[in-house]
Amino acid sequence: KTNYNHIHYTANKFLDGFFMNLNGKVSFKLKSEKAGEELLTIRYSAGYNDAIVLFSVNGVEQEIILKSTKSWTQWAIHTLPVTMKQGENIISLRMKLKTKHCFNLDYLSRKISK
């Protein structure tokens, strides 16, 4: 779900709903003109503690840790390289555990390698 109860996010709202929610998941469809490595950037807030997140690209899952921002009004950036296939790619984020140590998502962006 979207929300606007914290400050310093970049658009009209941010995505939340991961608090104590093992079923909370967000997915994005990204098209790539060619297969190859790209950098994905996640702008997030993790106000309680580090958030252990399961991040997947086309069903290949890896655990990432979004470091605590110490407050829900502070935001941070986590960048990671991913391998994209030509055509449609599905990017997903979900909590590994049912916990209050979760995150809010401001945006996901990409940098395509040439």
Stockholm file with secondary structure:
# STOCKHOLM 1.0

chainA/1-114         KTNYNHIHYTANKFLDGFFMNLNGKVSFKLKSEKAGEELLTIRYSAGYNDAIVLFSVNGVEQEIILKSTKSWTQWAIHTLPVTMKQGENIISLRMKLKTKHCFNLDYLSRKISK
#=GR chainA/1-114 SS CEECSSSCCSSSCEECCCTTCTTCEEEEEEEESSCEEEEEEEEEECCSSCEEEEEEETTEEEEEEECCCSSTTCCEEEEEEEEECSEEEEEEEEESSSSSCCCEEEEEEEEECC
#=GC SS_cons         CEECSSSCCSSSCEECCCTTCTTCEEEEEEEESSCEEEEEEEEEECCSSCEEEEEEETTEEEEEEECCCSSTTCCEEEEEEEEECSEEEEEEEEESSSSSCCCEEEEEEEEECC
//
